[in-house]
Amino acid sequence: MNRAGDAILDDMRGLLLDLRRPCRVMIRDGRVTGLSGGTTGAAGEVVALPPLPPEHLGCAAFRADHGTRFALMAGAMAGGIASVELVRALAEAGFAASFGAAGLPLADTLAAVDTLRRSVPGRPWAVNVIHRPDAPEAEDALVDALLAAGVETVEASAFMDLAPSLVRFRAAGLDGGGQGRPRTRLVVKLSNPELAARFMAPPPVALLDALAGAGRITRAQAALAATLPLAGDVTVEADSGGHTDGRPLVCLLPMVLRLRDAAARSLPGAQPVRIGAAGGIATPEAAAAAFAMGADYVVTGSVNQSCVEAGTSDLVKRMLASVGWGDLSMAPAADMFELGAQVQVVQKGTLFAGRARRLRRLYQDCAGLEDLSPADRQWLERDVLRQPAEAAWTETAAYLAGRDPALLERARQDRKLRMALVFRGYLGLSSRWAVAGRAERGVDFQIWCGPAMAAFNAWAAGSRFERPEARRAVPVNEAIMTGAAYLLRLGWLRAHGAVPGPELTAIGPDDCLETPPQSPASSPARTPAQTEKRIMDADDIRSFLTTEIAQRLSLSEDEIDPTATFETFSIDSATAMLVMARLEKRLGRRLSATLIWNYPTIDALAARLAEPVAGGVA
């Protein structure tokens, strides 16, 4: 393609990326050939594309109820990896975000809640409540504390059935004031359609009666809860980091959407449950596909763990930024080790997954630590525990004495449970070593991660996001949503028979962000005068406009009179839009669409645009 053709494609791409403005695209013989100011003609069909800003993707009710700009939620990551800093940054920018309370002491969670309430009041944040089948009383205590602290939104995960704690949280926000509209919001993350159906229906009357009878909710709250879905939002989680069933989103999401529609028909007076898509959401293509399938919102996860604000070590963030497609593995989970639950983790650069699987086999084969073979015991004490097994048990017992005395007493009577707790101690510490960046235990790092991380790294290659120190949660998530809106805009062209080429479909992170990428070296501070967006003087602008118009009209630059009106050159509206888009890019600021008509010659327009502008639209 010649230079003029390349320029036209660049301009088309720029105008299509200007998602807040409408544009008209010319299609001929299945190809996008340019932009047009008309509707039809010999040159081909003209498709009018309305504005599609990323803030309009997904469900308006989700954005309204949660108070967000975007239909995107950053899901919780346990152990405070979804940190206060991460949640605060995203909430301030208009994204919903969930604090990773799982595995933290209750006091730490409440301290985080207090910080968030003070620093981002009224903003869209949540706290994660993870299912604790081994300690239901701790689960209840967390919900009690969150209600007492005034937390309005809980993101529940790893639940295998309805739980009284979740029913109580949801019902506690019902007072009849807003026609049964809850003051508390329950977002449930799951990967089982049958379980989804139960959360999209009202809680069982027997459970509500039991809670009311015990004084945990009022009779009025129980009556209202019986008329509403238990969850306001259900996040369908496909293959992801940490706990995952590895289900494909393209199969799971449509099933749950159909179940939601059936549930809505049975509760005509209630607001339908919103359905979100999680697992693999780290690129514009993934987000666009989820919205195209009908998702009301999308949830990002693994990608946020590699961001600057995440509550994990810089060493882990560097490891995550290098993850490729074959660098993940499944390993036994610490929290449900005896049940055989697994989590998806990074295997590149760590031996954790293999060691954890061997511990699981030893648990299945032996009745206690005393039954380990000499070789297995040597491996356990030398490579895994790095101390005698008896010393590891002493440390575990001391920990349990303050956290769960009843479990400690059971373990003293049960050799197999005692062995499981020692093994679980290693599994639990391995994630903490990773968070703390304990380099001497780097081979034992447990880093929860899904394939979304590999997809994001591939997308970010060569962009500002390639370096982990440049990954900040807000621009990362904004780029994903902006790119998704752009790709969905291209989808409208496909619906009209066009096949956009790679020059239009290949969209990178830097294309999706308004601010230019920063160089690794920090830039010096600028004075107010230096921040004025003036890159070209009048002569520069005059020369630029002369060259652009000459190229598009196939004239020599000598034939372009800068004092003649644009009308004398027979410039149509499409060509004018292309020229102004190129000039916007060169000047680095937004230009009014009426400038070319208000200043109808090259000289007049160049003089106007050479005037200093401190910001905004010229």
BAKEDO-233526 format. One record per residue (C-alpha): residue number from 1; residue in one letter; x, y, z. Coordinates in steps of 0.05 Angstrom, whole numbers, plus 5000, padded with zeros to 4 digits. Each point is the difference from the previous one (the first is absolute). Layout:
<lumkols>
   marmi   papa   east   north     up
     NUM      A      X       Y      Z
...
</lumkols>
This chain:
<lumkols>
   marmi   papa   east   north     up
       1      M   5000    5000   5000
       2      N   5026    5070   4984
       3      R   5013    5055   5051
       4      A   4933    5033   4988
       5      G   4965    4934   5009
       6      D   5036    4988   5066
       7      A   4980    5070   5023
       8      I   4927    4986   4984
       9      L   5002    4935   5039
      10      D   5032    5036   5059
      11      D   4946    5052   4998
      12      M   4944    4948   4996
      13      R   5029    4964   5059
      14      G   5005    5066   5039
      15      L   4928    5019   4985
      16      L   4974    4931   5017
      17      L   5038    5005   5066
      18      D   4967    5067   5014
      19      L   4944    4962   5034
      20      R   4962    5061   5024
      21      R   4986    5025   4930
      22      P   4958    4970   4944
      23      C   5032    4985   4934
      24      R   4981    4973   4931
      25      V   5040    4944   4969
      26      M   5002    4982   4926
      27      I   4996    4926   4983
      28      R   5011    4972   4931
      29      D   5006    4927   4981
      30      G   5007    4980   5073
      31      R   5057    5048   5013
      32      V   5003    5063   5041
      33      T   5022    5052   4949
      34      G   4994    5066   5036
      35      L   4955    5049   5034
      36      S   4941    5037   4969
      37      G   4955    5059   5013
      38      G   4943    4969   4960
      39      T   4956    4939   5006
      40      T   5007    4960   4936
      41      G   5032    5006   4933
      42      A   5039    4967   4944
      43      A   5060    4993   5046
      44      G   4963    4951   5045
      45      E   4955    4996   5060
      46      V   5008    5050   5057
      47      V   4991    4974   5071
      48      A   4984    5051   5054
      49      L   5033    4981   5066
      50      P   4971    5034   5063
      51      P   5045    5018   5059
      52      L   5019    4942   5044
      53      P   5040    5024   5060
      54      P   5026    4945   5046
      55      E   4956    5027   5056
      56      H   4939    4977   4961
      57      L   5021    4926   4995
      58      G   4961    4951   5042
      59      C   4939    5011   5044
      60      A   4979    5070   5020
      61      A   4965    4972   5062
      62      F   5067    4971   5024
      63      R   5034    5067   4993
      64      A   4942    5036   5034
      65      D   4993    4952   5059
      66      H   5074    4996   5014
      67      G   5015    5073   4983
      68      T   5053    4984   4948
      69      R   5021    5032   4934
      70      F   5015    4933   4969
      71      A   4966    4932   5000
      72      L   5064    4969   5026
      73      M   5019    4972   5068
      74      A   5069    4982   5025
      75      G   4990    4935   5037
      76      A   5030    4984   5067
      77      M   5067    4966   5007
      78      A   5012    4967   5067
      79      G   5049    5020   5054
      80      G   4993    5074   4986
      81      I   5030    4994   4930
      82      A   4938    5038   4978
      83      S   5027    5054   5047
      84      V   4971    5064   5029
      85      E   5044    5038   4951
      86      L   4974    4960   4940
      87      V   4927    5006   5021
      88      R   5006    5074   5016
      89      A   5033    5017   4933
      90      L   4947    4962   4960
      91      A   4941    5026   5041
      92      E   5023    5072   4992
      93      A   5002    4989   4924
      94      G   4930    4972   4998
      95      F   5013    4925   5000
      96      A   4970    4952   5051
      97      A   5054    4964   5038
      98      S   5001    4947   5055
      99      F   5049    4997   5058
     100      G   5034    4932   5008
     101      A   4981    4983   5072
     102      A   5007    4924   4993
     103      G   5055    4973   5045
     104      L   5009    5065   5039
     105      P   4987    5008   5075
     106      L   4934    5034   5014
     107      A   5036    5060   5030
     108      D   5039    5012   4936
     109      T   4936    4996   4958
     110      L   4965    5050   5045
     111      A   5059    5047   4997
     112      A   4997    4997   4924
     113      V   4925    5014   5002
     114      D   5011    5060   5044
     115      T   5053    5028   4953
     116      L   4955    4991   4939
     117      R   4940    5031   5034
     118      R   5041    5062   5017
     119      S   5040    5006   4936
     120      V   4947    4983   4947
     121      P   4932    5013   5032
     122      G   4942    4985   4954
     123      R   5045    4967   4949
     124      P   4988    4930   4971
     125      W   5040    4951   5042
     126      A   4985    4933   5032
     127      V   5030    4950   5048
     128      N   5010    4927   4982
     129      V   4969    4945   5044
     130      I   5028    4932   4982
     131      H   4965    4936   5021
     132      R   5030    4968   5062
     133      P   4974    4929   5005
     134      D   5052    4985   5053
     135      A   4981    5062   5042
     136      P   4928    5022   4989
     137      E   5003    5041   5064
     138      A   5056    5042   4971
     139      E   4958    5012   4937
     140      D   4942    5023   5044
     141      A   5045    5045   5041
     142      L   5026    5034   4938
     143      V   4930    5014   4974
     144      D   4979    5026   5069
     145      A   5060    5047   5000
     146      L   4988    5024   4929
     147      L   4927    5016   5016
     148      A   5020    5037   5063
     149      A   5052    5039   4961
     150      G   4948    5022   4949
     151      V   5029    4962   4940
     152      E   4948    5002   4945
     153      T   5029    4950   4949
     154      V   5028    4930   5010
     155      E   5032    4958   4946
     156      A   4989    4927   5020
     157      S   5044    4945   4971
     158      A   5013    4925   5005
     159      F   4930    4986   5029
     160      M   4972    4932   4983
     161      D   4929    5015   5023
     162      L   4958    5055   5030
     163      A   5028    5021   5067
     164      P   4963    5032   5059
     165      S   5054    5053   5005
     166      L   4987    5025   4929
     167      V   4924    4998   5009
     168      R   5008    5041   5063
     169      F   5044    5051   4966
     170      R   4951    5009   4942
     171      A   4938    5002   5045
     172      A   5032    5049   5048
     173      G   4997    5053   4946
     174      L   4925    4993   4991
     175      D   4957    5049   5039
     176      G   4942    5011   4953
     177      G   5020    5072   4989
     178      G   5013    4996   4926
     179      Q   4946    4949   4980
     180      G   5046    4945   5024
     181      R   5062    5028   4966
     182      P   5059    4972   5039
     183      R   5051    5046   5034
     184      T   5049    4942   4999
     185      R   5024    4969   4935
     186      L   5023    4928   4992
     187      V   5045    4982   4941
     188      V   5010    4925   4995
     189      K   5057    4969   4960
     190      L   4988    4928   4977
     191      S   5009    4951   4944
     192      N   4942    4952   5010
     193      P   4934    5015   4963
     194      E   4959    4962   5050
     195      L   5029    5040   5057
     196      A   4989    5064   4960
     197      A   4926    4983   4994
     198      R   4994    4995   5076
     199      F   5033    5068   5010
     200      M   4954    5031   4948
     201      A   4938    4977   5038
     202      P   4975    5024   5068
     203      P   5031    4965   5060
     204      P   4960    4940   5027
     205      V   4944    5021   5046
     206      A   5024    4950   5053
     207      L   5069    5033   5002
     208      L   4969    5069   5005
     209      D   4954    4977   5056
     210      A   5058    4969   5038
     211      L   5041    5064   4995
     212      A   4940    5042   5022
     213      G   4985    4952   5057
     214      A   5072    5006   5024
     215      G   4995    5076   4998
     216      R   5053    5006   4945
     217      I   4951    5037   4954
     218      T   4932    5030   5011
     219      R   4934    4968   4978
     220      A   4990    5059   4953
     221      Q   5068    4988   4968
     222      A   4985    4926   4993
     223      A   4934    5016   4965
     224      L   5034    5048   4951
     225      A   5059    4952   4987
     226      A   4950    4946   4980
     227      T   4979    5043   4941
     228      L   5070    5017   4972
     229      P   5059    4962   4970
     230      L   5053    4986   5052
     231      A   5055    5029   4957
     232      G   4996    5065   4962
     233      D   5059    4981   4956
     234      V   5027    4932   4981
     235      T   5070    4997   4972
     236      V   5010    4940   4954
     237      E   5072    4979   5011
     238      A   5035    4961   4945
     239      D   5072    4976   4999
     240      S   5036    5045   5049
     241      G   5054    5007   5052
     242      G   4994    4969   5069
     243      H   4938    4957   5011
     244      T   4972    4982   4932
     245      D   4960    4946   4966
     246      G   5033    5017   4934
     247      R   4933    5007   4964
     248      P   4998    5036   4932
     249      L   4964    5066   5002
     250      V   4967    4991   4932
     251      C   4961    4940   5027
     252      L   4989    5022   5072
     253      L   4977    5072   4990
     254      P   4942    4985   4951
     255      M   4974    4946   5047
     256      V   4997    5047   5059
     257      L   4970    5056   4958
     258      R   4942    4954   4980
     259      L   4990    4980   5073
     260      R   4999    5074   5019
     261      D   4946    5014   4949
     262      A   4958    4942   5026
     263      A   5009    5025   5072
     264      A   4980    5070   4979
     265      R   4935    4975   4970
     266      S   4983    4966   5066
     267      L   5012    5065   5039
     268      P   4969    5053   4955
     269      G   5002    5054   5054
     270      A   5074    4994   5016
     271      Q   5059    5029   4963
     272      P   5033    4944   4959
     273      V   5066    4975   5025
     274      R   5060    5028   4962
     275      I   5048    4948   4972
     276      G   5074    5015   4996
     277      A   5056    4964   4964
     278      A   5066    4983   5035
     279      G   5059    4956   4983
     280      G   5044    5018   4941
     281      I   4979    5074   4998
     282      A   5065    5037   4989
     283      T   4997    5023   4927
     284      P   4952    5041   4959
     285      E   4983    4938   4959
     286      A   4979    4961   5062
     287      A   4959    5057   5029
     288      A   4966    5014   4933
     289      A   4983    4927   4992
     290      A   4969    4998   5070
     291      F   4957    5062   4986
     292      A   4981    4972   4932
     293      M   4975    4936   5034
     294      G   4956    5041   5045
     295      A   5041    5012   5063
     296      D   4975    5058   5042
     297      Y   5070    5014   5026
     298      V   5069    4970   4998
     299      V   5048    4983   5056
     300      T   5076    5005   4996
     301      G   5045    4961   5047
     302      S   5069    4973   4984
     303      V   5020    5062   4960
     304      N   4990    5045   5061
     305      Q   5048    4957   5041
     306      S   5057    5023   4956
     307      C   4983    5074   5010
     308      V   5039    5048   5042
     309      E   4945    5008   5052
     310      A   4991    4925   5013
     311      G   5018    4975   5069
     312      T   5054    4953   4978
     313      S   5075    5004   4991
     314      D   5037    5032   4942
     315      L   5034    4933   4989
     316      V   4932    4967   4989
     317      K   4978    5056   4954
     318      R   5062    4989   4957
     319      M   4986    4926   4998
     320      L   4927    5013   4979
     321      A   5022    5047   4945
     322      S   5040    4943   4969
     323      V   4945    4947   5002
     324      G   4985    4966   4934
     325      W   4947    4952   4977
     326      G   5035    4937   5027
     327      D   5022    5028   5066
     328      L   4941    4981   5044
     329      S   4982    4938   5039
     330      M   4948    4973   5049
     331      A   5020    4987   5073
     332      P   4964    4978   5064
     333      A   4967    5057   5037
     334      A   5018    5017   5072
     335      D   4929    5017   5023
     336      M   4967    4935   4977
     337      F   5060    4954   4996
     338      E   4967    4938   5028
     339      L   4942    5007   4951
     340      G   5047    5000   4940
     341      A   4984    5071   4978
     342      Q   5051    5031   4953
     343      V   5024    5069   4980
     344      Q   5033    5024   4935
     345      V   5069    5028   5012
     346      V   5063    5023   4964
     347      Q   5049    4942   4989
     348      K   5054    5039   4963
     349      G   5057    5015   5048
     350      T   4971    4962   5059
     351      L   4995    4928   5024
     352      F   4938    5011   5041
     353      A   4949    4964   4956
     354      G   5040    4935   4997
     355      R   5016    5001   5075
     356      A   4927    5014   5018
     357      R   4976    4942   4957
     358      R   5050    4953   5034
     359      L   4974    5022   5068
     360      R   4930    4983   4978
     361      R   5022    4930   4979
     362      L   5034    4989   5067
     363      Y   4937    5022   5036
     364      Q   4959    4950   4960
     365      D   5050    4943   5011
     366      C   5019    5009   5074
     367      A   4961    5001   5065
     368      G   5049    5049   5033
     369      L   5069    5031   4998
     370      E   5027    4938   5035
     371      D   4982    4957   4939
     372      L   5043    5039   4950
     373      S   5056    4960   4967
     374      P   5071    5022   5018
     375      A   5008    5030   4930
     376      D   4934    5039   5004
     377      R   5015    5024   5069
     378      Q   5070    5024   4979
     379      W   4970    5037   4941
     380      L   4946    5032   5043
     381      E   5047    5024   5054
     382      R   5059    5021   4955
     383      D   4965    5030   4939
     384      V   4930    5020   5022
     385      L   4997    5015   5075
     386      R   5075    5014   5008
     387      Q   4993    4975   5072
     388      P   4980    4936   5035
     389      A   4927    4981   4992
     390      E   4991    5002   5076
     391      A   5024    5072   5002
     392      A   4952    5018   4943
     393      W   4943    4970   5040
     394      T   5020    5040   5062
     395      E   4996    5064   4959
     396      T   4933    4979   4971
     397      A   4972    4984   5069
     398      A   5022    5067   5027
     399      Y   4965    5035   4942
     400      L   4935    4960   5010
     401      A   5000    5013   5075
     402      G   4983    5073   4985
     403      R   4958    4990   4938
     404      D   4961    4935   5007
     405      P   5009    4963   5067
     406      A   4945    4950   4983
     407      L   5036    4978   4936
     408      L   5065    4994   5040
     409      E   4967    4954   5050
     410      R   4973    4956   4944
     411      A   5068    4997   4967
     412      R   5032    4976   5065
     413      Q   4954    4940   4997
     414      D   5005    4987   4924
     415      R   5068    4984   4968
     416      K   4975    5009   4929
     417      L   4970    5068   5016
     418      R   5065    5020   5033
     419      M   5039    4981   4937
     420      A   4950    5039   4957
     421      L   5009    5062   5043
     422      V   5076    4997   4994
     423      F   4993    4994   4924
     424      R   4949    5056   4999
     425      G   5048    5043   5039
     426      Y   5050    4996   4943
     427      L   4946    5013   4948
     428      G   4977    5062   5039
     429      L   5070    5027   5012
     430      S   5019    4992   4927
     431      S   4951    5054   4978
     432      R   5024    5046   5056
     433      W   5072    4991   4980
     434      A   4980    5021   4930
     435      V   4962    5061   5025
     436      A   5059    5020   5044
     437      G   5051    4987   4945
     438      R   5041    4951   5042
     439      A   5053    4986   4946
     440      E   5031    4943   5041
     441      R   4934    4963   4994
     442      G   4989    5019   4927
     443      V   4997    4928   4977
     444      D   4940    4991   5046
     445      F   4960    5061   4978
     446      Q   4926    4986   4991
     447      I   4975    5052   4951
     448      W   4927    4995   4981
     449      C   4992    5015   4927
     450      G   4955    4984   4940
     451      P   5012    4998   4925
     452      A   4976    5072   4996
     453      M   5069    5021   5023
     454      A   5033    4967   4940
     455      A   4950    5032   4954
     456      F   5012    5069   5029
     457      N   5075    4992   4996
     458      A   4995    4982   4927
     459      W   4955    5061   4988
     460      A   5046    5046   5040
     461      A   5064    4979   4964
     462      G   5035    5062   4972
     463      S   4952    5048   5035
     464      R   5006    5042   5063
     465      F   4971    4941   5039
     466      E   5056    4953   4983
     467      R   5038    5022   5061
     468      P   4966    4981   5066
     469      E   5020    5066   5032
     470      A   4958    5036   4947
     471      R   4937    4959   5013
     472      R   4950    5041   5040
     473      A   4931    4971   5012
     474      V   4959    5059   4974
     475      P   5033    5008   4931
     476      V   5004    4924   4992
     477      N   4925    4991   5011
     478      E   4983    5063   4960
     479      A   5041    4974   4942
     480      I   4963    4933   5002
     481      M   4932    5034   4999
     482      T   5020    5051   4946
     483      G   5027    4945   4956
     484      A   4937    4959   5011
     485      A   4956    5058   4978
     486      Y   5044    5010   4938
     487      L   4995    4927   4980
     488      L   4925    4999   5011
     489      R   4996    5060   4954
     490      L   5037    4960   4947
     491      G   4949    4945   5012
     492      W   4947    5047   4972
     493      L   5040    5005   4936
     494      R   5003    4924   4996
     495      A   4925    4998   5007
     496      H   4997    5041   4936
     497      G   5044    4951   4963
     498      A   5067    5034   5010
     499      V   5063    4962   5018
     500      P   5045    5050   5037
     501      G   5073    4984   4986
     502      P   5055    4993   5052
     503      E   5019    5073   4993
     504      L   4933    5014   5034
     505      T   4990    4940   5045
     506      A   5070    4998   5031
     507      I   4990    5045   5061
     508      G   5054    5009   5053
     509      P   4999    5030   5070
     510      D   5032    5065   4977
     511      D   4944    5008   4948
     512      C   4948    4996   5055
     513      L   5027    5054   5046
     514      E   4997    5075   4990
     515      T   5065    5016   5035
     516      P   5066    4983   4965
     517      P   5044    4947   5031
     518      Q   5052    5025   5049
     519      S   5073    4987   4990
     520      P   5036    4960   5055
     521      A   5035    5063   5023
     522      S   4957    5048   5039
     523      S   4983    5064   4964
     524      P   5019    5066   5033
     525      A   4945    5042   5030
     526      R   4968    5049   4952
     527      T   4980    5072   5011
     528      P   4929    5022   4983
     529      A   5026    5034   4937
     530      Q   5033    4935   4978
     531      T   4936    4961   5007
     532      E   4965    5041   4946
     533      K   4984    4952   4943
     534      R   5037    5036   4945
     535      I   5043    4956   4956
     536      M   4998    5036   4933
     537      D   5002    5073   4981
     538      A   4957    5031   4945
     539      D   5051    4984   4945
     540      D   5004    4927   5023
     541      I   4925    4993   5000
     542      R   4994    5034   4932
     543      S   5052    4952   4971
     544      F   4966    4940   5031
     545      L   4931    5019   4973
     546      T   5028    5014   4931
     547      T   5034    4932   4997
     548      E   4939    4963   5026
     549      I   4951    5032   4952
     550      A   5047    4992   4940
     551      Q   5009    4925   5015
     552      R   4925    4987   5007
     553      L   4983    5038   4936
     554      S   5059    4971   4961
     555      L   5027    5071   4987
     556      S   5069    5030   5008
     557      E   5010    5045   5060
     558      D   5013    5059   4953
     559      E   4928    4993   4976
     560      I   4972    5012   5070
     561      D   4986    5074   5014
     562      P   5000    5012   5076
     563      T   4955    5061   4991
     564      A   4947    4963   4961
     565      T   4939    4972   5035
     566      F   4995    4925   5011
     567      E   4938    4999   4957
     568      T   5042    5019   4939
     569      F   5039    4934   5009
     570      S   4934    4960   5000
     571      I   5016    4970   5068
     572      D   4942    4958   5024
     573      S   4982    4989   5073
     574      A   5035    4932   5004
     575      T   5066    5029   4974
     576      A   4993    5058   5049
     577      M   4991    4951   5057
     578      L   5062    4961   4980
     579      V   5043    5063   4995
     580      M   4975    5025   5068
     581      A   5012    4932   5032
     582      R   5072    5000   4975
     583      L   5009    5071   5025
     584      E   4971    4982   5069
     585      K   5052    4945   5005
     586      R   5057    5046   4981
     587      L   4979    5056   5047
     588      G   4984    4953   5057
     589      R   4933    5032   5017
     590      R   4927    4993   4982
     591      L   4974    5046   4944
     592      S   4929    5024   4990
     593      A   4965    4971   4940
     594      T   4978    5070   4979
     595      L   5069    5031   4995
     596      I   5008    4984   4927
     597      W   4936    5037   4984
     598      N   5012    5059   5047
     599      Y   5071    5010   4973
     600      P   4989    4981   4926
     601      T   5071    5009   4973
     602      I   5067    4967   5016
     603      D   5028    5067   5023
     604      A   4941    5016   5045
     605      L   4999    4931   5032
     606      A   5075    4999   5010
     607      A   4999    5068   5034
     608      R   4943    4978   5046
     609      L   5033    4935   5020
     610      A   5067    5032   5013
     611      E   4969    5039   5058
     612      P   5023    4971   5068
     613      V   4950    4952   5032
     614      A   5006    4978   5072
     615      G   4953    4941   4991
     616      G   4931    4978   4977
     617      V   4973    5006   4930
     618      A   5027    5051   4950
</lumkols>
